[in-house]
Amino acid sequence: MRDDTPPDPFAGDPDDPAALLGASDDEPALSEDERAGVQADLQDVEMFRALLEPQGVRGIAMACDECGEEHYFGWDLLGGNLRQMIGAGRSGVHEPAYAPDPTHYVSWDYARGYLDGVLDAADDEDET
C-alpha cells in the first residue's frame, strides 16, 4: 500500500505533541462500512485527479467546521490520508498547505459533479 504523506517527524518520540490530541495506536479500526466508504472516497479522489489535474486543479478545498476556514488538500496528501485511514483507522497529523492559491482547488461537490458529467457524457456517446 502506497503512503504519499510525509513521515511523522515525531514518530517514536515520547514527547510527541500529537499525544495531546488524543491520537493513540489503541483506537479501534474502521468498521467494514466505514472502510468501504473510505475506499470509495479514495477511488473518487483518484478519478477526480485523473480528470482535473491536467486542467491545473491541484486538489480539494474543504470548509473546516472547527475553525471556519477553508483547508486545501493536494492530491497526494488527500490520497495518503485516505490510505492511512484504510490501513490504520485514522490519518496522521500533517501540516496544512503553505499559502495555497485557492483558484487551484475545487470543492468535493464540484469534483463529484464534474466526474458525474464526464461519465454521463460517455454513457450518451455509448448509446449513439
N, C-alpha and C positions, 0 to 999 in steps of 0.2 A: 504494500500500500504506500503510495507516494504522499509525502508530507511537505507541502510547499511553504509552510510557515517558518519564520526564523526560529533558531533554537532559543530556548529559555536561558537567559544569562544567569539566572539564579538556580538552575537545576542542581539539586543536591545540597543547596545552601541551607543550613538550619535557620538562618535569619532571613529567609525568603520573604519579601514584603507581601507576596500574594497570599501568604498564610493568614494575613489579616482579613482577606476577602472570603475566607471560609473554604478556599479550594482544598480539596482532600482527595487522595487516591482511594479513600474508602467510600466515595459517593457511589450510589447504585448505578449500574449500567442502564442504558436506554431500554425501554420496553420494546417488544417487537414492533408495535405500531409506531412508536417514536422513531425507531431505527429505520423503518420503511419510509416514514415521512422525510427524514434527513437524507436518505438515499435518493428519494425523488427530487428533493431540492438540489442535491449535487448534480444529478442528471440535467436538471433545468439550467443550473449555472453553466455547465459545460456547453449546452446548446446556446444559451444566451451569448456566451463568449465567442463561440464559433460564428455567430451571426453579427454580433455588434462590435467586436474588437477590430475587424477590418475597416470599420467605419469610424474608428477613433475613440470608441467608448472604452474606458479603462476599468469600469466596474460598476458596482451598485451603490446608490446612496440610500441610506435608511435613517428615518427620524428616530431619535433616541427618546423614549418615554421618560427616562430618568433625568436627563439634562436639558431636554427640549431642543437640542441642536441636531443638525444633520451629521451623520457619520458616513465616511466614504471608504468602501472596501474594494481594493483591487481584485482582479480575477484570481490571482494566485493566493492571496490571503483568504478570500472568501471560500475558495475550494479547499484550502488547507484546513480552515476552521471546521468545515463540514466533515472532512475526512477524520479530523481529530474527534469530533463528536461521535462518529460511527465507531471508531476504534476504542476511545476511552470514555465515552459517555458525556464528555464536556470538551469545550475548546479551551486552549491555553490563553493566558493573558498576552496581549500584544499592544504594540504602540499604534496609535492612530496615524493615518496618513498625514504627512507633513505638508501643510499648505496646498491641499489639493485644489485643482481647478474644477469647480462644480459643473462646468459645461462639459466635462469629460465623463460624467457619471449620470446614470439614469436610475429611476426607481425600479423596484421589483415589478410593480404593476405595469410599467411601461415595457420592460423587457418581456414580461409574460404576454402582453398584448401584441408585441412585435412578433414574437415566436408564433403565437396563435395565428396571426395574419399570414405569415410565411407558410405555415402548414396548411391553412385554408386555401391559399392560392395554389399550392402544389396539388391539393385534392381536386380543385377546379380544373387544373390542367390535365390531370389523370382522367377526368370524366369526359373530356372533349376528344 
